[in-house]
Amino acid sequence: MNSPLADKNYLNVHVVEFKRRRWQREALSQFTRFVCLNVHRGAGKTILVTNYLMRQAIEIHGSQYVYVVPTFAMGMRSFWENMVKFTHGIPGWSSNKQDKYWAYDPGNGISSKIWMVSCDDGGDNIRGVHPHGLVVDEAQKLPVTLWQEILRPTLNNQKGWAIILGTPNGKDNLLYWAYDNGNNPAMKEWSQFTYDVHSTKVFSEEEVEAIRLEQDDDTFKQEFLCSFVKSSNEVVFNQFDPAVHVRPPTDLPDDDRLPVLVGMDFNINPMSAVVAIQRGDQLHIIDEIVLPNSHTGDMAEEIANKYRGRRIQIYPDQSGRSGRTSAVGETDFTILRRTGFYVYENRSGNPPVLESIKTVNMMLRPVQGGEPKILISAKCKNLVQCMDRLRFKPGSSIVDKTQGYDHMTDALRYLITFMSPYVAKRRATVEGFRL
């Protein structure tokens, strides 16, 4: 169907004047009943659909619309704040924050409403509503079953339309399903529009290049090039390539003049640690230590025996500040310090898991025309296996810990993250080297 908002002459004084970008005008110009908008981060897609809902509510007196969002907090930050800004000073608009809707009354007593519905409860609060149209925002965070079992049936009575929008994040979600439907010629009621960072022209090419350099390849392809590149069972360390990162031990020799840098995971079975030295802006992982059915005292003794006489800096799991893996009543950090090690302590605790995974992936990515910042000795067989096999749980961003591949990689994550600029603004008791 053709959108009434595609008409340049359509403008009502009761709706904010919204100067649309070229990509936004194109997206609104040719609508089928169900539309997927696959658009990069920061393009203005939520502002676009908020304005669209407002104009629809004004044009069709007594109509109802639903804005669907994964969480209540997300909806308040995006849709609700946009509505507050867009309706300010414009007659006819009112809100009911308790029941989470906005109403437009042109003065004839027949109100149109836009409901904000969050899926914190699984979407059951949408049942019983029969809107003329609905918008599903951040659809990459929602399951396909939400559409099939709840959203689609609500549109039957009014033969309503739907706009499903978001930015790619794997394929096991509603956004990819809608995108796939839009590309299927047999699905006549569906269409899809993809706008990456180069086609919207929202950012300058200089800014795009700066963003690219700050992201790992897959993240940039997804969030800014709008490519569905990640599968639901993707390996966690997607930049790791044994052919690139694993080297013969003779290529990564130790140097007893350099400090020994240790990442450590406090887990009783097994206790895990990775051992590294820093050469220039590269980190060489030269050894690994795995102690089954052990505790921090045993790990400290093993490291001290292997690297006696060296300055040893430990970058451990921050739970060790109060945690205990021994029966002597001392904390893990106390045991390590008593052994003579320098222990990195971050008062903010451990970094967010996904942020630290992203940091490791960025360090694994080869510098343009050069080598990656992380190289791993082939003698670290457990680490190499864990890096290659650790995966997310299907359809989620939660690391699958059931196979035991997480302990050694956790040790590496702590080492890399606490040595990276990630913690530059966080208070810590020991200054780490910077990669």
Stockholm file with secondary structure:
# STOCKHOLM 1.0

chainA/1-435         MNSPLADKNYLNVHVVEFKRRRWQREALSQFTRFVCLNVHRGAGKTILVTNYLMRQAIEIHGSQYVYVVPTFAMGMRSFWENMVKFTHGIPGWSSNKQDKYWAYDPGNGISSKIWMVSCDDGGDNIRGVHPHGLVVDEAQKLPVTLWQEILRPTLNNQKGWAIILGTPNGKDNLLYWAYDNGNNPAMKEWSQFTYDVHSTKVFSEEEVEAIRLEQDDDTFKQEFLCSFVKSSNEVVFNQFDPAVHVRPPTDLPDDDRLPVLVGMDFNINPMSAVVAIQRGDQLHIIDEIVLPNSHTGDMAEEIANKYRGRRIQIYPDQSGRSGRTSAVGETDFTILRRTGFYVYENRSGNPPVLESIKTVNMMLRPVQGGEPKILISAKCKNLVQCMDRLRFKPGSSIVDKTQGYDHMTDALRYLITFMSPYVAKRRATVEGFRL
#=GR chainA/1-435 SS CCCGGGCTTCCCTTSCCCCCCHHHHHHHHSCCSEEEEEECTTSCHHHHHHHHHHHHHHHSTTCEEEEEESCHHHHIIIIIHHHHHHHTTCTTEEEETTTTEEEECCSSSCCEEEEEEECTTSSGGGTTCCCSEEEECSGGGSCHHHIIIIIHHHTTTTTCEEEEEECCCCSSSHHHHHHHHHTCTTCTTEEEEEECHHHHCCSCHHHHHHHHHHSCHHHHHHHTTCCCCCCTTCBSCTTCCHHHHEECGGGSCCCTTSCEEEEEECCSTTEEEEEEEEETTEEEEEEEEEETTCCHHHHHHHHHHHTTTSCEEEEECGGGGTCCSSSSSCCHHHHHHHTTCEECCBTTCSCCHHHHHHHHHHHHSCCTTSCCSEEEETTCHHHHHHHHHCBBCTTSSSBCCTTSCHHHHHHHHHHHHHHSGGGTTSCBSSCCCCC
#=GC SS_cons         CCCGGGCTTCCCTTSCCCCCCHHHHHHHHSCCSEEEEEECTTSCHHHHHHHHHHHHHHHSTTCEEEEEESCHHHHIIIIIHHHHHHHTTCTTEEEETTTTEEEECCSSSCCEEEEEEECTTSSGGGTTCCCSEEEECSGGGSCHHHIIIIIHHHTTTTTCEEEEEECCCCSSSHHHHHHHHHTCTTCTTEEEEEECHHHHCCSCHHHHHHHHHHSCHHHHHHHTTCCCCCCTTCBSCTTCCHHHHEECGGGSCCCTTSCEEEEEECCSTTEEEEEEEEETTEEEEEEEEEETTCCHHHHHHHHHHHTTTSCEEEEECGGGGTCCSSSSSCCHHHHHHHTTCEECCBTTCSCCHHHHHHHHHHHHSCCTTSCCSEEEETTCHHHHHHHHHCBBCTTSSSBCCTTSCHHHHHHHHHHHHHHSGGGTTSCBSSCCCCC
//
